[in-house]
Amino acid sequence: MMDVKKIIENGIKIAVVNSDDICISDEQTALNFMMSIYIETGSHSIILNKGAIIEDFFVLSTKIAGDVLQKFITYQFKLAIIGDFSGYSSKPLKDFIYESNNGKEIFFVSSEQEAIARLAEA
């Protein structure tokens, strides 16, 4: 079950998506997800709960994260993933999250409020 709500913060339309099901498992599902959210909300900024992304995304050697996030950037979408990332011990993943959070397109955050703040200023 996927719950989608649209908010406007700082003049920016943000889609807040909470799903019990996996929405993103590879490049194609990411593209389908982006387009369906855009059609439903008109938003290029999306907040998504971590549980809606296949766990292999967080194993950088699978290249899923890089491929998926490249799609978001190519199509000029911004994404904030909400979850607890402290359980991951991979240094490359920690570095990847750190670098993403210092950019303007992709954020890994712990709360919806933080996600909204990051997307509304980006």
DADALIN-V644667 format. One record per backbone hydrogen bond with DSSP energy under -0.5 kcal/mol. NH is the residue of the N-H (numbers start at 1). CO is the residue of the C=O. Records with the same first field share a line. If there is no record, write none. Layout:
# DADALIN-V644667
NH=CO  CO
This chain:
# DADALIN-V644667
3=1  18
4=2
5=16
7=14
9=12
12=9
14=7
15=45
16=5  14
17=15  47
18=3
20=1
23=52
24=52
30=26
31=27
32=28
33=29
34=30
35=31
36=32
37=33
38=34
39=35
40=36
41=37
42=37  38
43=37
45=13
46=78
47=15
48=80
49=17
50=82
52=49
53=50
54=24
57=54
58=55
59=56
60=58
62=59
63=60
67=63
68=64
69=65
70=66
71=67
72=68
73=69
74=70
75=71
76=73
77=72
78=44
79=105
80=46
81=107
82=48  80
83=109
85=83
88=85
94=90
95=91
96=92
97=93
98=94
99=95
100=96
101=97
102=98  99
103=100
107=79
109=81  107
115=111
116=112
117=113
118=114
119=115
120=116
121=117
122=118
